[in-house]
């Protein structure tokens, strides 16, 4: 059975940047939550008034994208069967490795608190029971190289449009890495040129990460159920009957 590695790449998930620590909206939010501002996640829904002071503001502060992605992956049949490992790679090259047995809180504020605890402790809930592990300074190419996939598939608007069921019915090898963008606007920040991958598009319109994720999971599960059909051998051309000599 093929082992799949789903990677949400360049995810807009990060702690409050240093240049925003003294902004009023962030201080108020930190005070209301009873936490130091440097230990809370940047969230566009709460901290947007301060975003003018950071680059690429239009795409940052979206931990909700990672939340949706993880809920979909961990609840999939592929994960329950033990054939899916999930990783979140962030804009700052932080990598969160997720144990398939993790029961993620569906309530978004609890998810935010969990990730904030992860940034403090590097592993939650404990080293004896590591459901989430954080490793920092790992680029997307380095992560993929460490997974040693036989095939890597990147979903990007400039890729080739292919039927997903057809693609996942003919994957190569036993280890397949799948890369989905964890951002709402723009393009990958990571250098995809360093990754040997098949680039696939779902159309010219940029789809939401959870839409891409759900379609990919559904296509893989359908491909697993479909019987493998061996193509028939090409038939040999028949020779024309010889004419009798008169």
C-alpha positions in Angstrom: 0.0 0.0 0.0 1.3 3.4 -0.9 2.4 5.7 1.9 1.4 9.4 1.4 2.9 12.5 3.0 0.7 15.5 2.8 2.6 18.8 3.3 0.9 22.2 3.8 3.7 24.4 2.6 4.6 28.0 3.2 1.7 28.1 5.7 1.0 31.6 7.1 1.3 30.5 10.7 3.7 32.4 12.9 4.1 34.0 16.3 3.8 37.8 16.5 6.7 39.4 14.6 9.1 41.5 16.7 8.1 44.7 14.8 4.5 44.3 16.0 4.9 43.5 19.7 4.1 47.0 20.9 1.1 47.5 18.6 -2.1 48.4 20.6 -4.4 45.8 19.0 -1.8 43.1 19.8 -1.2 44.2 23.4 -5.0 44.3 24.0 -5.4 40.8 22.6 -2.5 39.5 24.6 -3.8 41.1 27.8 -7.3 39.6 27.2 -5.8 36.2 26.7 -3.4 36.5 29.7 -0.3 35.8 27.6 2.8 37.8 26.6 2.4 39.2 23.1 5.5 37.3 21.9 3.8 34.0 22.7 0.6 34.4 20.7 0.0 33.6 17.0 -0.4 36.3 14.5 -4.1 36.3 13.4 -5.5 38.6 10.7 -8.9 38.5 12.3 -7.6 40.1 15.5 -4.4 41.9 14.5 -5.2 43.4 11.1 -4.9 47.0 12.2 -1.2 46.5 12.7 -0.6 44.7 9.4 0.5 47.8 7.5 3.9 47.5 9.2 4.8 44.1 7.9 5.7 42.9 4.4 3.3 40.6 2.5 0.5 41.7 4.9 -2.2 40.6 2.5 -1.4 36.9 3.1 -0.2 36.7 6.7 -1.8 35.7 9.9 -3.9 32.7 8.7 -3.5 29.8 11.2 -7.1 28.9 10.3 -5.8 27.4 7.0 -3.7 24.9 8.9 -6.6 24.1 11.2 -8.9 23.2 8.2 -6.2 21.2 6.5 -5.4 19.2 9.6 -9.0 18.4 10.4 -9.5 17.1 6.8 -6.4 15.0 6.8 -6.7 13.4 10.2 -10.3 12.5 9.7 -9.7 10.9 6.3 -9.9 7.1 5.6 -6.3 7.3 4.4 -5.1 8.5 7.8 -7.3 6.0 9.7 -5.7 3.2 7.7 -2.2 4.4 8.7 -1.3 5.4 5.1 -1.0 9.2 5.6 1.5 11.3 7.5 0.8 15.1 7.7 3.2 18.0 8.0 2.7 21.8 8.3 5.6 23.8 6.9 5.5 27.6 7.6 6.7 30.7 6.0 9.6 30.8 8.6 10.7 27.2 7.8 9.1 25.8 11.0 7.8 22.3 10.5 5.1 20.7 12.6 5.0 16.9 12.4 1.6 15.4 13.3 1.0 12.0 14.7 -1.8 10.2 12.9 -3.4 9.4 16.3 -3.8 13.1 17.1 -7.4 14.2 17.9 -7.3 17.8 16.9 -9.7 20.2 18.7 -12.4 21.3 16.2 -12.8 24.6 18.1 -10.5 27.1 16.5 -9.5 29.0 19.6 -8.5 25.8 21.3 -6.4 24.9 18.2 -4.6 28.3 18.5 -3.8 27.6 22.1 -2.5 24.2 21.2 -0.1 25.6 18.6 1.0 28.3 20.9 1.9 25.7 23.5 3.7 23.8 20.8 5.9 26.8 20.1 6.8 27.0 23.9 7.4 23.3 24.5 8.4 22.0 21.0 6.3 18.9 21.6 2.8 18.4 22.9 1.4 17.0 25.1 4.7 15.5 26.3 7.9 13.8 25.1 6.4 10.4 26.2 3.3 11.1 24.0 4.5 13.3 21.1 1.3 14.0 19.1 2.7 17.3 17.7 6.4 18.0 17.3 8.0 21.3 16.2 11.3 21.5 14.4 12.7 24.9 13.2 15.0 25.9 10.4 13.8 23.2 7.9 13.2 24.4 4.4 10.6 22.8 2.2 13.2 21.1 -0.1 15.0 19.8 3.0 11.7 18.3 4.4 10.9 16.6 1.2 14.4 15.2 0.9 14.2 13.8 4.4 10.9 12.0 3.6 12.6 10.2 0.6 9.6 10.0 -1.6 9.5 8.0 -4.8 7.4 10.8 -6.3 6.5 14.3 -5.3 3.4 16.1 -6.5 3.0 19.9 -6.1 -0.3 21.6 -6.7 0.2 25.0 -8.3 -1.8 27.1 -10.7 0.9 26.9 -13.3 1.0 23.1 -13.3 -0.4 20.7 -15.9 -4.2 20.1 -15.7 -4.6 16.3 -15.1 -7.6 14.3 -13.9 -6.8 13.5 -10.3 -8.2 10.0 -10.3 -6.1 9.2 -13.3 -3.0 10.6 -11.7 -3.4 8.8 -8.3 -4.3 5.6 -10.1 -0.8 5.6 -11.6 1.5 7.0 -8.9 5.0 5.8 -9.0 6.6 4.0 -6.1 5.5 3.3 -2.5 6.2 6.8 -1.0 4.4 9.8 -2.4 4.8 13.4 -1.1 2.0 15.9 -1.9 2.5 19.6 -1.5 -0.3 22.1 -1.1 0.1 25.8 -0.6 -0.9 27.0 2.9 -1.7 30.6 2.0 -4.7 32.5 0.7 -2.9 34.8 -1.8 0.3 34.9 -3.8 2.6 32.0 -4.7 5.0 29.7 -3.0 7.8 31.5 -1.1 9.9 28.3 -1.1 12.2 27.6 -4.1 10.3 24.9 -6.0 13.1 24.7 -8.5 15.1 22.7 -5.9 12.3 20.1 -5.7 12.0 17.4 -8.4 8.2 17.2 -8.7 5.2 16.8 -10.9 3.3 20.1 -10.9 -0.5 19.8 -11.2 -3.1 22.5 -11.6 -6.8 22.3 -10.8 -7.5 25.2 -13.1 -6.5 28.8 -13.5 -8.5 30.0 -10.5 -6.7 29.8 -7.2 -8.6 27.4 -5.0 -8.6 27.5 -1.2 -6.2 25.1 0.5 -9.0 23.1 2.1 -10.7 22.6 -1.3 -7.6 21.3 -2.9 -7.0 19.0 0.1 -10.5 17.6 0.1 -10.3 16.8 -3.7 -6.9 15.2 -3.4 -8.0 13.0 -0.4 -11.1 11.9 -2.3 -9.2 11.1 -5.4 -6.6 9.0 -3.5 -9.4 7.0 -1.8 -11.2 6.4 -5.0 -8.0 5.3 -6.7 -7.4 2.8 -3.9 -10.8 1.3 -4.3 -10.6 1.1 -8.1 -9.3 -2.3 -9.4 -6.0 -2.2 -11.2 -6.6 -2.9 -14.8 -3.7 -4.4 -16.8 -3.8 -3.0 -20.3 -4.2 -5.7 -23.0 -1.2 -6.6 -25.1 -1.4 -5.2 -28.6 -2.8 -7.8 -31.1 -0.6 -8.8 -33.9 -1.7 -7.7 -37.3 -3.3 -10.4 -39.4 -1.5 -11.3 -42.6 -3.6 -11.3 -45.8 -4.2 -14.8 -47.1 -1.9 -15.8 -49.9 -3.4 -16.1 -53.3 -3.1 -19.5 -55.0 -1.0 -19.5 -58.1 -3.2 -20.1 -61.2 
